[in-house]
Amino acid sequence: MNEEQDSLLEKVQPSLLRRDYYTEALLGRGAYGVIFKVRGIHDDRPYAIKVVQTTDYNRRNTKYQKRELEILTQYKDELWRKNIVRYYGSWQNHIENTPFLFIQMELCLANLDDYIYDIVGSDVIKVSSPKPLWAHVFPQILNGLNAIHQIGWVHRDIHPGNILVANPQPQQITEIVVKIADFGYAREISSIIEGSLQLTVASLLPPLSPQVGNTFFSAPELDTGSYDYKVDLYSAGIVLYYLSRYLPTKSQWPDEIKELRNGNRGPQHLSHQDDILFNLIDGLMKPNPNERPTADMALKFIAVGSLTEKKFLVKKQGDETYYRCTMTENTLKSLKTAIEEHSHIGIKADFQKLQREIIGNDATCTLVDLKSDQDVRQMFLSAREEAEKVSIVVSRSGECDIEEAVYHL
């Protein structure tokens, strides 16, 4: 702690004790506040309490805290079950003739940044089974944003430091529960949108406060002062990249985010080769906010996209007839299994040689080998981008002819 934080801790301890709370530790700083871990004397339960100085000369500070209290008090019953940090109450108190605001909330384990790098280690980003970190955590973040936006508010400061991992400490990825916190920069904008002539066009909205929140994660239009809910979705896109990109240390992230925002990062930089993940990051980080999905749309994309059947045409080499096939997983094994199960092909998965058939503008045909999961993912991704059908030619692998004969004995 620095001298200022030491001094504040010394000042607030007696005040919290009079409220029947023991002060156990300083947790850190939020937007315009210092957060302490306390324990209730009567219920022996831990809590987090944000302490904010609200003097007249610090009107900006006071304005943001009033907004945080407004959203937490007015909507606490609607929000706390939806991946939003739980709010218990607030009060004001004078300490040495200086007014302070105390906001009591649930105590969480750590913010997402500290959890990944200081508690479990950054290798958690690379874990694939039973589920990648991004696939479990990011839908929860979208769920929280969806809840905030549905009540007409925008957060404006979404980044890993404001996403908390709830207690108790998870033992595996599928036990992680995250909650959005720190509403110091949040504000109500539904009345502004409803009062505008074009409800969904951010560029036509009246100016809002510019240059707020974490600049690394902020949407480009935030600097213009004219924006809507989609600023949170842009920030969420960078958080999704953060959850799926392995970097050994925290110190590498500022430069990495600059490269991402400059368009110098792509699918090859991610730990998980998943076209749903690629497309979602790309969609959330569109420069034009009107091209970004809403939180609800992004949730549906994850849910439906992971279950969408991959459709393709397949024929045996030398035949003229194509047959329709479907698969659910983006893997070479799934592709071969689907072809094996088709009664008209008759080639076991272990003995298939697969090639994608690509027809050029001049009607020439090119055959491209499919040898890996990456080849399969890229095939469906490029076909979707070009609005083309996937056509596959299957033949018996020459080196497997003897093995196949043995296989059938």
C-alpha positions as CSV (number, residue, x, y, z in Angstrom):
1,M,0.0,0.0,0.0
2,N,1.1,3.6,-0.6
3,E,1.0,6.3,2.0
4,E,-2.4,7.6,0.8
5,Q,-3.9,4.1,1.0
6,D,-2.3,3.5,4.5
7,S,-3.8,6.8,5.6
8,L,-7.3,5.9,4.3
9,L,-7.2,2.5,5.9
10,E,-6.3,4.0,9.2
11,K,-9.1,6.5,8.9
12,V,-11.9,4.1,7.9
13,Q,-11.1,1.2,10.3
14,P,-12.8,2.8,13.3
15,S,-15.8,3.8,11.2
16,L,-16.3,0.2,9.9
17,L,-15.8,-1.2,13.4
18,R,-18.7,1.0,14.6
19,R,-20.8,-0.6,11.8
20,D,-19.8,-4.0,13.2
21,Y,-17.2,-4.9,10.6
22,Y,-13.6,-5.9,11.1
23,T,-11.2,-4.6,8.4
24,E,-9.1,-7.5,7.2
25,A,-7.2,-6.3,4.1
26,L,-7.0,-3.8,1.3
27,L,-8.2,-5.4,-2.0
28,G,-7.4,-2.7,-4.4
29,R,-8.8,0.3,-6.3
30,G,-11.9,0.5,-8.4
31,A,-13.3,3.4,-10.4
32,Y,-13.0,6.3,-7.9
33,G,-12.8,4.1,-4.8
34,V,-10.7,1.9,-2.5
35,I,-12.0,-1.5,-1.7
36,F,-11.5,-3.3,1.5
37,K,-12.1,-6.9,2.7
38,V,-14.1,-6.9,5.9
39,R,-15.9,-9.4,8.1
40,G,-19.2,-9.0,9.9
41,I,-18.8,-9.2,13.6
42,H,-22.3,-10.8,14.1
43,D,-22.6,-13.1,11.1
44,D,-18.9,-13.9,10.6
45,R,-19.3,-13.4,6.8
46,P,-16.8,-11.8,4.6
47,Y,-17.7,-8.8,2.4
48,A,-16.1,-6.2,0.1
49,I,-16.7,-2.6,1.0
50,K,-15.8,0.2,-1.4
51,V,-14.9,3.5,0.3
52,V,-15.2,6.7,-1.7
53,Q,-14.4,10.3,-0.7
54,T,-17.3,12.5,-1.7
55,T,-16.2,16.1,-1.1
56,D,-17.7,19.0,-3.0
57,Y,-14.4,19.8,-4.8
58,N,-14.4,16.2,-6.2
59,R,-17.7,16.5,-8.0
60,R,-16.7,14.1,-10.8
61,N,-16.0,11.4,-8.2
62,T,-19.4,12.0,-6.5
63,K,-21.3,11.9,-9.8
64,Y,-19.9,8.5,-10.7
65,Q,-20.6,7.0,-7.3
66,K,-24.2,8.2,-7.4
67,R,-24.6,6.4,-10.7
68,E,-23.1,3.2,-9.3
69,L,-25.5,3.4,-6.3
70,E,-28.4,4.1,-8.6
71,I,-27.9,1.0,-10.7
72,L,-27.0,-1.2,-7.7
73,T,-29.9,-0.2,-5.5
74,Q,-32.6,0.1,-8.1
75,Y,-31.9,-3.2,-9.9
76,K,-30.1,-5.3,-7.2
77,D,-32.8,-8.0,-7.2
78,E,-32.8,-8.2,-11.0
79,L,-29.1,-8.2,-11.5
80,W,-27.3,-10.2,-8.8
81,R,-28.4,-13.6,-10.1
82,K,-27.2,-12.7,-13.6
83,N,-23.4,-12.6,-13.4
84,I,-23.5,-9.2,-11.7
85,V,-21.7,-8.7,-8.3
86,R,-24.2,-8.7,-5.5
87,Y,-25.0,-5.4,-3.7
88,Y,-26.0,-5.4,0.0
89,G,-26.3,-1.7,1.0
90,S,-24.6,1.6,1.4
91,W,-24.2,4.5,3.9
92,Q,-22.4,7.8,4.3
93,N,-20.2,8.8,7.1
94,H,-17.9,11.7,8.0
95,I,-14.4,11.0,9.0
96,E,-12.4,14.0,10.2
97,N,-15.0,16.3,8.7
98,T,-14.6,14.6,5.3
99,P,-17.7,12.9,3.8
100,F,-17.2,9.2,2.7
101,L,-19.5,6.8,0.9
102,F,-19.4,3.1,1.9
103,I,-20.8,0.5,-0.6
104,Q,-21.1,-3.0,0.7
105,M,-20.9,-5.9,-1.9
106,E,-20.2,-9.6,-2.0
107,L,-16.6,-10.6,-1.6
108,C,-15.1,-12.3,-4.7
109,L,-12.0,-14.4,-5.0
110,A,-10.1,-12.1,-7.4
111,N,-10.5,-10.2,-10.7
112,L,-10.0,-12.2,-13.8
113,D,-6.6,-10.8,-14.5
114,D,-5.2,-11.7,-11.1
115,Y,-7.0,-15.1,-11.1
116,I,-5.4,-16.2,-14.4
117,Y,-1.9,-14.9,-13.7
118,D,-1.5,-15.0,-9.9
119,I,-3.7,-17.8,-8.8
120,V,-4.0,-20.6,-11.4
121,G,-1.3,-19.6,-13.9
122,S,-1.6,-18.5,-17.5
123,D,-1.4,-22.1,-18.8
124,V,-5.1,-22.3,-18.0
125,I,-5.7,-20.4,-21.3
126,K,-4.4,-23.5,-23.2
127,V,-6.6,-26.1,-21.5
128,S,-9.1,-27.7,-23.9
129,S,-10.8,-30.4,-21.8
130,P,-13.5,-30.6,-20.6
131,K,-14.0,-27.0,-21.9
132,P,-11.7,-24.1,-22.8
133,L,-11.7,-21.2,-20.4
134,W,-13.2,-18.8,-23.0
135,A,-16.1,-21.2,-23.8
136,H,-17.1,-21.4,-20.1
137,V,-16.4,-17.8,-18.9
138,F,-17.3,-15.6,-21.9
139,P,-21.1,-16.6,-22.0
140,Q,-21.3,-15.5,-18.4
141,I,-19.9,-12.1,-19.3
142,L,-22.4,-11.8,-22.1
143,N,-25.1,-12.8,-19.7
144,G,-24.2,-10.0,-17.4
145,L,-23.9,-7.5,-20.2
146,N,-27.3,-8.6,-21.5
147,A,-28.9,-8.0,-18.1
148,I,-27.3,-4.5,-17.8
149,H,-28.4,-3.5,-21.3
150,Q,-31.9,-4.7,-20.8
151,I,-32.4,-2.3,-18.0
152,G,-31.1,0.6,-20.2
153,W,-27.6,1.0,-18.8
154,V,-24.2,0.8,-20.4
155,H,-21.1,-0.2,-18.4
156,R,-18.4,1.6,-20.3
157,D,-15.5,0.0,-18.5
158,I,-15.5,-3.8,-19.3
159,H,-12.0,-5.3,-18.9
160,P,-10.5,-8.3,-17.0
161,G,-10.0,-6.1,-13.9
162,N,-13.7,-5.5,-13.6
163,I,-14.7,-9.1,-14.1
164,L,-14.5,-11.0,-10.8
165,V,-14.2,-14.7,-10.0
166,A,-16.7,-15.5,-7.3
167,N,-15.9,-17.5,-4.1
168,P,-15.2,-20.2,-3.3
169,Q,-12.0,-20.9,-5.3
170,P,-12.9,-23.1,-8.3
171,Q,-11.2,-26.5,-8.6
172,Q,-11.7,-26.7,-12.3
173,I,-12.7,-24.5,-15.2
174,T,-16.3,-25.6,-15.2
175,E,-16.7,-24.4,-11.6
176,I,-15.7,-20.8,-12.4
177,V,-18.4,-18.2,-11.9
178,V,-17.6,-14.7,-13.0
179,K,-19.4,-11.5,-12.2
180,I,-19.3,-8.0,-13.6
181,A,-18.3,-5.3,-11.1
182,D,-17.4,-1.7,-10.7
183,F,-20.3,0.4,-12.1
184,G,-18.5,3.7,-11.4
185,Y,-18.5,4.6,-15.1
186,A,-21.9,3.1,-15.9
187,R,-24.8,5.3,-16.9
188,E,-28.4,5.0,-18.1
189,I,-28.8,5.7,-21.8
190,S,-32.2,4.1,-22.7
191,S,-33.9,7.5,-22.3
192,I,-31.4,9.1,-24.7
193,I,-31.8,6.3,-27.3
194,E,-35.6,6.4,-27.0
195,G,-35.6,10.1,-27.5
196,S,-33.5,10.0,-30.6
197,L,-34.9,9.7,-34.1
198,Q,-32.8,6.7,-35.0
199,L,-33.0,4.2,-32.2
200,T,-30.1,1.9,-33.3
201,V,-27.7,4.3,-35.0
202,A,-25.0,5.2,-32.5
203,S,-23.7,8.1,-34.7
204,L,-27.0,9.9,-34.4
205,L,-27.2,9.8,-30.6
206,P,-26.7,13.0,-28.6
207,P,-23.1,13.2,-27.2
208,L,-22.3,11.3,-24.0
209,S,-19.3,11.6,-21.8
210,P,-16.2,10.7,-23.9
211,Q,-12.9,9.1,-22.8
212,V,-14.0,7.0,-19.9
213,G,-12.9,3.6,-18.8
214,N,-9.8,1.5,-19.6
215,T,-8.4,2.9,-22.8
216,F,-6.9,-0.4,-23.9
217,F,-10.3,-2.0,-24.0
218,S,-12.5,0.9,-24.9
219,A,-14.4,1.1,-28.2
220,P,-13.1,3.5,-30.8
221,E,-16.4,5.5,-30.8
222,L,-16.1,6.2,-27.1
223,D,-13.8,9.0,-27.9
224,T,-16.4,10.7,-30.0
225,G,-18.9,11.0,-27.2
226,S,-21.6,9.5,-29.5
227,Y,-22.3,5.8,-28.8
228,D,-24.7,3.2,-27.5
229,Y,-24.6,-0.2,-25.8
230,K,-22.2,-1.6,-28.5
231,V,-19.2,0.0,-26.7
232,D,-19.5,-2.8,-24.2
233,L,-19.5,-5.4,-26.9
234,Y,-16.3,-4.1,-28.5
235,S,-14.6,-4.2,-25.0
236,A,-16.0,-7.7,-24.6
237,G,-14.4,-8.7,-27.9
238,I,-11.0,-7.8,-26.5
239,V,-11.8,-9.7,-23.3
240,L,-12.7,-12.8,-25.4
241,Y,-9.3,-12.5,-27.2
242,Y,-7.7,-12.2,-23.7
243,L,-9.4,-15.4,-22.7
244,S,-8.2,-17.4,-25.7
245,R,-4.7,-16.0,-26.3
246,Y,-1.8,-17.5,-24.3
247,L,0.8,-15.0,-23.1
248,P,3.1,-16.0,-20.2
249,T,3.1,-12.7,-18.3
250,K,0.7,-9.8,-17.7
251,S,3.3,-7.3,-18.9
252,Q,2.9,-8.5,-22.5
253,W,-0.7,-7.5,-22.8
254,P,-0.5,-3.7,-23.5
255,D,1.6,-4.3,-26.6
256,E,-0.5,-7.3,-27.6
257,I,-3.8,-5.4,-27.4
258,K,-2.3,-2.6,-29.5
259,E,-1.4,-5.2,-32.1
260,L,-4.9,-6.7,-31.9
261,R,-6.5,-3.3,-32.3
262,N,-4.3,-2.5,-35.3
263,G,-5.4,-5.6,-37.1
264,N,-2.1,-7.5,-36.6
265,R,-3.6,-10.5,-34.8
266,G,-5.5,-13.4,-36.3
267,P,-6.7,-16.9,-35.7
268,Q,-3.1,-18.3,-35.7
269,H,-2.4,-16.4,-32.5
270,L,-5.1,-18.1,-30.5
271,S,-4.7,-21.2,-28.3
272,H,-7.9,-22.7,-29.7
273,Q,-8.6,-23.1,-33.4
274,D,-12.3,-22.7,-33.4
275,D,-14.2,-20.9,-36.2
276,I,-16.9,-19.8,-33.7
277,L,-14.3,-18.1,-31.6
278,F,-12.6,-16.5,-34.6
279,N,-15.9,-15.1,-36.0
280,L,-17.1,-13.9,-32.6
281,I,-13.9,-11.9,-31.9
282,D,-14.1,-10.4,-35.4
283,G,-17.8,-9.5,-35.1
284,L,-17.5,-8.0,-31.7
285,M,-14.5,-5.8,-32.7
286,K,-16.1,-4.4,-35.9
287,P,-15.1,-0.7,-36.1
288,N,-18.7,0.1,-37.1
289,P,-20.8,-0.5,-34.0
290,N,-23.9,-1.2,-36.1
291,E,-22.1,-4.3,-37.4
292,R,-21.5,-5.7,-34.0
293,P,-23.8,-8.2,-32.4
294,T,-25.8,-7.4,-29.2
295,A,-24.9,-9.4,-26.1
296,D,-28.0,-11.6,-26.7
297,M,-27.1,-12.2,-30.3
298,A,-23.6,-13.2,-29.3
299,L,-24.9,-15.6,-26.7
300,K,-27.2,-17.3,-29.3
301,F,-24.3,-17.4,-31.8
302,I,-22.2,-19.4,-29.2
303,A,-25.1,-21.7,-28.3
304,V,-26.3,-22.4,-31.8
305,G,-22.9,-22.2,-33.6
306,S,-21.5,-25.0,-31.6
307,L,-24.3,-27.2,-32.5
308,T,-24.8,-26.3,-36.1
309,E,-24.5,-29.2,-38.6
310,K,-21.7,-28.9,-41.1
311,K,-23.2,-29.8,-44.5
312,F,-21.1,-31.0,-47.5
313,L,-21.2,-33.0,-50.7
314,V,-19.1,-36.1,-51.1
315,K,-18.4,-38.5,-54.0
316,K,-16.0,-41.3,-54.7
317,Q,-13.1,-40.6,-57.0
318,G,-14.2,-41.3,-60.6
319,D,-17.9,-41.2,-59.9
320,E,-20.2,-38.5,-61.1
321,T,-22.8,-38.6,-58.3
322,Y,-22.5,-36.5,-55.2
323,Y,-24.2,-37.4,-51.9
324,R,-25.2,-35.1,-49.1
325,C,-23.6,-35.5,-45.7
326,T,-23.6,-33.8,-42.4
327,M,-21.4,-33.6,-39.3
328,T,-21.4,-31.7,-36.1
329,E,-17.8,-31.5,-35.0
330,N,-15.1,-29.6,-36.9
331,T,-12.5,-32.4,-36.9
332,L,-11.0,-34.7,-39.5
333,K,-12.1,-37.7,-37.5
334,S,-15.8,-36.5,-37.5
335,L,-15.6,-35.8,-41.3
336,K,-14.2,-39.3,-42.0
337,T,-16.8,-41.0,-39.7
338,A,-19.7,-39.2,-41.4
339,I,-18.4,-40.4,-44.8
340,E,-17.9,-43.9,-43.6
341,E,-21.4,-44.0,-42.3
342,H,-22.8,-43.0,-45.7
343,S,-24.0,-46.2,-47.4
344,H,-23.1,-45.1,-51.0
345,I,-19.4,-44.5,-50.2
346,G,-18.3,-47.8,-48.7
347,I,-14.7,-46.7,-47.6
348,K,-13.7,-47.2,-44.0
349,A,-12.5,-44.0,-42.2
350,D,-9.0,-45.4,-41.7
351,F,-8.5,-45.9,-45.4
352,Q,-9.9,-42.7,-46.7
353,K,-8.0,-40.1,-48.7
354,L,-9.9,-36.8,-48.6
355,Q,-9.6,-33.9,-51.0
356,R,-11.6,-30.7,-51.2
357,E,-12.9,-29.9,-54.7
358,I,-12.6,-26.2,-55.6
359,I,-14.0,-24.9,-58.8
360,G,-12.3,-21.8,-60.2
361,N,-13.9,-18.9,-62.0
362,D,-12.7,-20.5,-65.3
363,A,-14.4,-23.8,-64.4
364,T,-11.1,-25.5,-63.7
365,C,-11.1,-28.0,-60.8
366,T,-8.5,-28.0,-58.1
367,L,-8.2,-30.8,-55.4
368,V,-6.8,-29.8,-52.0
369,D,-5.7,-32.5,-49.5
370,L,-7.5,-32.6,-46.1
371,K,-5.0,-34.0,-43.6
372,S,-5.7,-32.3,-40.3
373,D,-8.4,-30.7,-38.1
374,Q,-7.0,-27.3,-39.1
375,D,-7.6,-28.2,-42.8
376,V,-11.2,-29.1,-42.0
377,R,-11.9,-26.0,-40.0
378,Q,-10.4,-23.8,-42.7
379,M,-12.4,-25.5,-45.4
380,F,-15.8,-24.8,-43.7
381,L,-14.7,-21.3,-42.6
382,S,-13.6,-20.2,-46.1
383,A,-16.7,-21.8,-47.7
384,R,-19.0,-19.8,-45.3
385,E,-17.1,-16.6,-46.1
386,E,-17.3,-17.2,-49.9
387,A,-20.9,-18.5,-49.7
388,E,-19.7,-21.7,-51.4
389,K,-20.7,-25.4,-51.1
390,V,-18.2,-27.8,-49.7
391,S,-17.5,-30.7,-52.1
392,I,-15.2,-33.5,-51.1
393,V,-13.7,-36.3,-53.2
394,V,-12.9,-39.5,-51.3
395,S,-10.6,-42.3,-52.5
396,R,-8.8,-45.3,-51.0
397,S,-5.4,-44.4,-49.6
398,G,-2.9,-46.3,-51.7
399,E,-0.6,-47.3,-48.9
400,C,-3.5,-48.8,-47.0
401,D,-4.8,-51.3,-49.6
402,I,-3.1,-54.3,-48.0
403,E,-4.2,-53.1,-44.5
404,E,-7.8,-52.7,-45.7
405,A,-7.8,-56.3,-47.1
406,V,-6.7,-57.6,-43.7
407,Y,-9.2,-55.3,-42.0
408,H,-12.1,-57.0,-43.8
409,L,-10.9,-60.6,-43.0
